[in-house]
Amino acid sequence: MRIVWRSFGLVGLACCLVLPASAENRFGVVAGVNFADLDINDDPNVTTLTRPAIGAVVDIGLGEHLDLRLEPMYLRKGGELEPGANRSSDPGGRFFSSFLELPVLLKISFGERVAPYLLIGPTIGLRLGADLEADVAGLTLSADMKGVTEPIDLGVAFGAGVSFPVGPSSGFVECRYSIGLSNRMKGGRVTAEGPIPVFLEFEKAEGEYKNKGLQILAGMTFRLGPS
């Protein structure tokens, strides 16, 4: 977590240095949950996992009702996997991955004090960790998946929210849906540790999967520059 917070600080500092002085710019914090899911090749038997999300917010004013919203955050993704027909080669379990993710979103607002808004834009995630808990022959095994998954996750996000005044600051709540665009599977072999170690093989094409999820977020922002 120390590495994550240092990364947030560096991103926030960089953003502050490039904020235009002619528009209202805001900085703040955001937290919420990610209802994480997986889009797995030819496998609909995946259920969602609820995981935390926390980070920072930078709104760069581009116009009267137009902002560039940056939300660097620590985000956990994954899904609950149902076993296949052959449980020894296709076991069920739970897949977790953690990311330092940067959504770069165009924010279009409607209103002044209480202002609904729309969001859309790309996301890029740097994988921090990836773990699989597999149920094989009644045994729960765990495996580090970093070696067989891609380190960068590209996607797109869209959603809506509403901002409102809280004293001199501004609060907001938003709902956002993100869809991964790239295959996360790199392929290879991992050893699942447990009472009996088991080798698990993954193929890039056959094991293709993409992240997706619904994020419910809330936060506060504070004015940085002149309005």
Secondary structure, DSSP 8 states (H G I E B T S, - for coil): -HHHHHHHHHHHHHHHHH--TTS--EEEEEEEEEEEEEEETTB--EE-EEEEEEEEEEEEEEETTEEEEE--EEEEEEEEE---SSTTTS-EEEEEEEEEEEEEEEEEE--SSSEEEEEEEEEEEEEEEEEEEEEETTEEEEEE-GGGB-SEEEEEEEEEEEEEEETTEEEEEEEEEEEE-S--B--EEEEEBSSS-EEEEE-TTTT-EEEEEEEEEEEEEEE-S--
